[in-house]
Amino acid sequence: MAKEIAISKRAKISEAQQYVLFSVLGASLFLGAAISLSLHFVKLIQFNIDVIAAEEASIVTYSNAIKGIGVCKAPKGSVYTDKELKDCNPSSIDVKDIPGTLRANILENMASSKALGAVPKEYDSSCANPSTGKKYTYTEMMSFYNNATNSDDLRAASSLIRRCSALRIIPDALPTSKNEEALLSSLSKLYVISGVYSDTISPTGNIEMSSFSDSVYLIAVMLDVPRDSAYTTIKFLNNMERSIRDFRVERATISWAGGLSLNGQAQSYYMIPSELKETDKIIKGDE
C-alpha cells in the first residue's frame, strides 16, 4: 500500500514538474517573441524618424534655394507649401516683393551699373526707344518694369533689361559655352580696329579647367601679328587688354626684322552654366 502511495506521489510530482517546465517554456517563448517584436518596432520607428528627418531637411534646403534665388514670393511659413509652389509664377513677381534675393540684386544693382553700362556695344535696334531714337536708359527700362500690369509686360520688361542694360556685359565677358566661332570673331574685330591683318587666327582645340573655379574653362587660340611697326603691335595688345572678352597671353615670341612681329598663344574663358540638381538619398534600416 505504501509502495503504491509512493509511486502515486512520484507521478504527481513528475506531472507537476512537467507542468512547471511547460509553463516556464511557454513564458520564455512569449517573452522572447515580445522582446523580438519590441526591437522590430523600435527599429521601424527609428527608420521612420530618419525618413521624416531627411524629408524635412530636403524641404528646407529646397525652400531656401527658392527664396535665395527669388523665383517665388517668400512663403507664409518657414517652407513653401504645395499650394504656394503651384501658384508660383516667376514672370508675375515684382523684385520689390523679393528684396535681397539674387534676382533682385541683379536687377536692381548690376543692371544699373554705370561703369558696365558705359561699355560700348554694336547698335541693336531692339534697344532703341522709338520715341527718341536713342538707346533706352536704365530709368526708362525700369519704368516699364515698375508699370507692368501683367506677367507678359513683366516678362517683356525683364527681357529688355537683360538685353540692353549693363547685364548684357556679363555673357559678353564670360560666355556660357565654348563657342569658338564667337571667340574668333572677337579676335578678328580686335585685329581690324588695331589696323592689323593676319592670315592666322585659329583655336588650338585645347580646353582646360581654370585654377580658380571648377565651372570656368580655358580655351586657347593661336595669335599672329605680322611684321609691322612697333606701334601697331602695341596697339593690338592694348586693344586686347581693354576687350570685354578677357584674354591672357600665355606664350609669345616677338621678333624684329624690318618690323616688329608677334606670334604666340592666348587663352580666354567660358563658364559652364550652374544647375540646381535634385539628388536621391537611400535611407536603410539596420540589418
NUSEDO-90218 format. One record per residue (C-alpha): residue in one letter; x negated, y negated, z negated. Coordinates in steps of 0.25 Angstrom, whole numbers. Layout:
N
LUMKOL, r, c1, c2, c3
LUMKOL, a, X, Y, Z $
...
END
This chain:
287
LUMKOL, r, c1, c2, c3
LUMKOL, m, 0, 0, 0 $
LUMKOL, a, -11, -9, -4 $
LUMKOL, k, -18, -6, 9 $
LUMKOL, e, -6, -10, 17 $
LUMKOL, i, -5, -23, 10 $
LUMKOL, a, -20, -26, 12 $
LUMKOL, i, -18, -23, 27 $
LUMKOL, s, -6, -32, 28 $
LUMKOL, k, -13, -43, 21 $
LUMKOL, r, -25, -42, 31 $
LUMKOL, a, -15, -42, 43 $
LUMKOL, k, -8, -55, 37 $
LUMKOL, i, -22, -61, 35 $
LUMKOL, s, -26, -58, 49 $
LUMKOL, e, -13, -63, 55 $
LUMKOL, a, -15, -76, 47 $
LUMKOL, q, -30, -77, 51 $
LUMKOL, q, -25, -75, 66 $
LUMKOL, y, -14, -86, 64 $
LUMKOL, v, -24, -96, 58 $
LUMKOL, l, -34, -93, 69 $
LUMKOL, f, -24, -95, 80 $
LUMKOL, s, -19, -108, 73 $
LUMKOL, v, -33, -113, 72 $
LUMKOL, l, -36, -109, 86 $
LUMKOL, g, -23, -116, 91 $
LUMKOL, a, -26, -128, 83 $
LUMKOL, s, -41, -128, 89 $
LUMKOL, l, -35, -127, 103 $
LUMKOL, f, -25, -138, 100 $
LUMKOL, l, -36, -147, 94 $
LUMKOL, g, -45, -145, 106 $
LUMKOL, a, -34, -148, 116 $
LUMKOL, a, -31, -160, 109 $
LUMKOL, i, -45, -165, 108 $
LUMKOL, s, -47, -162, 123 $
LUMKOL, l, -35, -169, 127 $
LUMKOL, s, -39, -181, 118 $
LUMKOL, l, -52, -182, 124 $
LUMKOL, h, -46, -181, 138 $
LUMKOL, f, -36, -192, 135 $
LUMKOL, v, -47, -201, 129 $
LUMKOL, k, -55, -199, 142 $
LUMKOL, l, -43, -202, 150 $
LUMKOL, i, -40, -215, 142 $
LUMKOL, q, -55, -219, 143 $
LUMKOL, f, -55, -217, 158 $
LUMKOL, n, -42, -225, 160 $
LUMKOL, i, -49, -236, 152 $
LUMKOL, d, -61, -236, 161 $
LUMKOL, v, -52, -237, 173 $
LUMKOL, i, -44, -248, 168 $
LUMKOL, a, -56, -256, 163 $
LUMKOL, a, -63, -254, 177 $
LUMKOL, e, -50, -259, 184 $
LUMKOL, e, -49, -271, 175 $
LUMKOL, a, -63, -275, 177 $
LUMKOL, s, -61, -274, 193 $
LUMKOL, i, -49, -282, 192 $
LUMKOL, v, -56, -293, 184 $
LUMKOL, t, -68, -293, 194 $
LUMKOL, y, -59, -294, 206 $
LUMKOL, s, -51, -305, 200 $
LUMKOL, n, -64, -313, 196 $
LUMKOL, a, -69, -311, 211 $
LUMKOL, i, -55, -317, 216 $
LUMKOL, k, -56, -328, 206 $
LUMKOL, g, -70, -331, 209 $
LUMKOL, i, -69, -332, 224 $
LUMKOL, g, -56, -339, 223 $
LUMKOL, v, -47, -332, 233 $
LUMKOL, c, -35, -332, 223 $
LUMKOL, k, -30, -341, 212 $
LUMKOL, a, -34, -337, 198 $
LUMKOL, p, -25, -326, 192 $
LUMKOL, k, -16, -329, 181 $
LUMKOL, g, -23, -319, 172 $
LUMKOL, s, -37, -315, 172 $
LUMKOL, v, -36, -306, 184 $
LUMKOL, y, -27, -306, 197 $
LUMKOL, t, -14, -299, 197 $
LUMKOL, d, -9, -291, 209 $
LUMKOL, k, 1, -301, 212 $
LUMKOL, e, -10, -313, 211 $
LUMKOL, l, -19, -305, 221 $
LUMKOL, k, -7, -302, 230 $
LUMKOL, d, -3, -317, 230 $
LUMKOL, c, -18, -322, 232 $
LUMKOL, n, -20, -329, 246 $
LUMKOL, p, -33, -336, 247 $
LUMKOL, s, -29, -344, 258 $
LUMKOL, s, -18, -351, 250 $
LUMKOL, i, -27, -354, 238 $
LUMKOL, d, -32, -368, 236 $
LUMKOL, v, -46, -369, 230 $
LUMKOL, k, -41, -378, 220 $
LUMKOL, d, -33, -366, 214 $
LUMKOL, i, -46, -358, 212 $
LUMKOL, p, -57, -368, 207 $
LUMKOL, g, -71, -363, 204 $
LUMKOL, t, -70, -351, 213 $
LUMKOL, l, -79, -348, 225 $
LUMKOL, r, -69, -352, 235 $
LUMKOL, a, -66, -365, 228 $
LUMKOL, n, -81, -369, 226 $
LUMKOL, i, -84, -366, 241 $
LUMKOL, l, -72, -374, 246 $
LUMKOL, e, -74, -386, 236 $
LUMKOL, n, -89, -387, 235 $
LUMKOL, m, -96, -380, 246 $
LUMKOL, a, -87, -385, 257 $
LUMKOL, s, -88, -399, 253 $
LUMKOL, s, -103, -399, 252 $
LUMKOL, k, -108, -412, 259 $
LUMKOL, a, -122, -406, 261 $
LUMKOL, l, -117, -394, 268 $
LUMKOL, g, -106, -402, 276 $
LUMKOL, a, -117, -411, 281 $
LUMKOL, v, -124, -399, 289 $
LUMKOL, p, -120, -401, 303 $
LUMKOL, k, -113, -391, 312 $
LUMKOL, e, -109, -390, 326 $
LUMKOL, y, -96, -396, 329 $
LUMKOL, d, -84, -388, 326 $
LUMKOL, s, -71, -393, 332 $
LUMKOL, s, -63, -386, 321 $
LUMKOL, c, -70, -394, 310 $
LUMKOL, a, -66, -408, 317 $
LUMKOL, n, -54, -416, 311 $
LUMKOL, p, -45, -418, 323 $
LUMKOL, s, -40, -431, 318 $
LUMKOL, t, -54, -437, 316 $
LUMKOL, g, -62, -428, 326 $
LUMKOL, k, -73, -427, 315 $
LUMKOL, k, -77, -415, 306 $
LUMKOL, y, -67, -412, 295 $
LUMKOL, t, -73, -418, 282 $
LUMKOL, y, -72, -409, 269 $
LUMKOL, t, -62, -418, 263 $
LUMKOL, e, -53, -416, 275 $
LUMKOL, m, -54, -401, 275 $
LUMKOL, m, -51, -401, 260 $
LUMKOL, s, -39, -409, 262 $
LUMKOL, f, -34, -399, 272 $
LUMKOL, y, -36, -388, 261 $
LUMKOL, n, -30, -396, 250 $
LUMKOL, n, -18, -400, 258 $
LUMKOL, a, -15, -386, 263 $
LUMKOL, t, -1, -381, 260 $
LUMKOL, n, -2, -366, 264 $
LUMKOL, s, -12, -355, 265 $
LUMKOL, d, -14, -357, 280 $
LUMKOL, d, -18, -372, 278 $
LUMKOL, l, -28, -368, 267 $
LUMKOL, r, -34, -357, 276 $
LUMKOL, a, -36, -367, 287 $
LUMKOL, a, -42, -378, 278 $
LUMKOL, s, -51, -367, 272 $
LUMKOL, s, -56, -363, 285 $
LUMKOL, l, -58, -377, 289 $
LUMKOL, i, -67, -380, 277 $
LUMKOL, r, -75, -367, 279 $
LUMKOL, r, -78, -371, 294 $
LUMKOL, c, -80, -386, 293 $
LUMKOL, s, -85, -389, 279 $
LUMKOL, a, -99, -386, 272 $
LUMKOL, l, -95, -372, 271 $
LUMKOL, r, -98, -370, 285 $
LUMKOL, i, -113, -371, 282 $
LUMKOL, i, -112, -358, 274 $
LUMKOL, p, -110, -348, 285 $
LUMKOL, d, -119, -356, 294 $
LUMKOL, a, -131, -355, 284 $
LUMKOL, l, -128, -341, 279 $
LUMKOL, p, -120, -333, 289 $
LUMKOL, t, -113, -320, 284 $
LUMKOL, s, -118, -312, 296 $
LUMKOL, k, -131, -308, 303 $
LUMKOL, n, -126, -316, 316 $
LUMKOL, e, -140, -316, 323 $
LUMKOL, e, -133, -324, 334 $
LUMKOL, a, -129, -336, 325 $
LUMKOL, l, -143, -336, 319 $
LUMKOL, l, -150, -336, 333 $
LUMKOL, s, -140, -347, 337 $
LUMKOL, s, -144, -355, 325 $
LUMKOL, l, -159, -354, 328 $
LUMKOL, s, -157, -357, 343 $
LUMKOL, k, -150, -370, 338 $
LUMKOL, l, -162, -373, 330 $
LUMKOL, y, -171, -372, 342 $
LUMKOL, v, -162, -381, 350 $
LUMKOL, i, -161, -392, 340 $
LUMKOL, s, -176, -391, 338 $
LUMKOL, g, -179, -392, 353 $
LUMKOL, v, -185, -379, 353 $
LUMKOL, y, -182, -368, 363 $
LUMKOL, s, -186, -354, 360 $
LUMKOL, d, -185, -341, 368 $
LUMKOL, t, -186, -332, 356 $
LUMKOL, i, -175, -332, 345 $
LUMKOL, s, -171, -318, 340 $
LUMKOL, p, -167, -311, 328 $
LUMKOL, t, -177, -301, 323 $
LUMKOL, g, -166, -291, 318 $
LUMKOL, n, -172, -291, 304 $
LUMKOL, i, -161, -292, 293 $
LUMKOL, e, -166, -293, 279 $
LUMKOL, m, -159, -295, 265 $
LUMKOL, s, -163, -308, 259 $
LUMKOL, s, -171, -308, 246 $
LUMKOL, f, -161, -317, 239 $
LUMKOL, s, -148, -311, 241 $
LUMKOL, d, -142, -297, 245 $
LUMKOL, s, -132, -303, 254 $
LUMKOL, v, -141, -312, 262 $
LUMKOL, y, -149, -307, 274 $
LUMKOL, l, -160, -312, 282 $
LUMKOL, i, -160, -312, 298 $
LUMKOL, a, -173, -314, 305 $
LUMKOL, v, -175, -321, 318 $
LUMKOL, m, -188, -324, 327 $
LUMKOL, l, -191, -338, 329 $
LUMKOL, d, -199, -344, 341 $
LUMKOL, v, -202, -359, 342 $
LUMKOL, p, -210, -360, 356 $
LUMKOL, r, -222, -369, 357 $
LUMKOL, d, -219, -384, 356 $
LUMKOL, s, -223, -396, 347 $
LUMKOL, a, -224, -394, 332 $
LUMKOL, y, -213, -404, 331 $
LUMKOL, t, -203, -395, 338 $
LUMKOL, t, -207, -382, 330 $
LUMKOL, i, -206, -390, 317 $
LUMKOL, k, -192, -396, 321 $
LUMKOL, f, -187, -382, 323 $
LUMKOL, l, -192, -377, 310 $
LUMKOL, n, -185, -389, 303 $
LUMKOL, n, -172, -387, 310 $
LUMKOL, m, -173, -372, 305 $
LUMKOL, e, -175, -377, 291 $
LUMKOL, r, -163, -386, 292 $
LUMKOL, s, -154, -376, 298 $
LUMKOL, i, -141, -372, 292 $
LUMKOL, r, -145, -358, 294 $
LUMKOL, d, -156, -354, 285 $
LUMKOL, f, -169, -349, 291 $
LUMKOL, r, -182, -345, 285 $
LUMKOL, v, -195, -344, 294 $
LUMKOL, e, -201, -330, 289 $
LUMKOL, r, -213, -330, 299 $
LUMKOL, a, -218, -340, 309 $
LUMKOL, t, -230, -341, 318 $
LUMKOL, i, -234, -355, 323 $
LUMKOL, s, -244, -357, 334 $
LUMKOL, w, -250, -369, 341 $
LUMKOL, a, -254, -368, 356 $
LUMKOL, g, -250, -380, 363 $
LUMKOL, g, -238, -382, 354 $
LUMKOL, l, -232, -376, 341 $
LUMKOL, s, -225, -363, 342 $
LUMKOL, l, -218, -355, 331 $
LUMKOL, n, -214, -340, 331 $
LUMKOL, g, -208, -333, 319 $
LUMKOL, q, -197, -327, 311 $
LUMKOL, a, -186, -333, 303 $
LUMKOL, q, -175, -328, 294 $
LUMKOL, s, -161, -333, 292 $
LUMKOL, y, -150, -327, 283 $
LUMKOL, y, -136, -322, 283 $
LUMKOL, m, -127, -317, 272 $
LUMKOL, i, -118, -304, 271 $
LUMKOL, p, -104, -308, 266 $
LUMKOL, s, -101, -304, 252 $
LUMKOL, e, -89, -296, 249 $
LUMKOL, l, -82, -292, 236 $
LUMKOL, k, -81, -277, 238 $
LUMKOL, e, -72, -268, 230 $
LUMKOL, t, -79, -257, 222 $
LUMKOL, d, -74, -244, 217 $
LUMKOL, k, -77, -238, 204 $
LUMKOL, i, -75, -224, 200 $
LUMKOL, i, -72, -222, 185 $
LUMKOL, k, -73, -208, 180 $
LUMKOL, g, -69, -202, 167 $
LUMKOL, d, -78, -194, 158 $
LUMKOL, e, -80, -180, 163 $
END
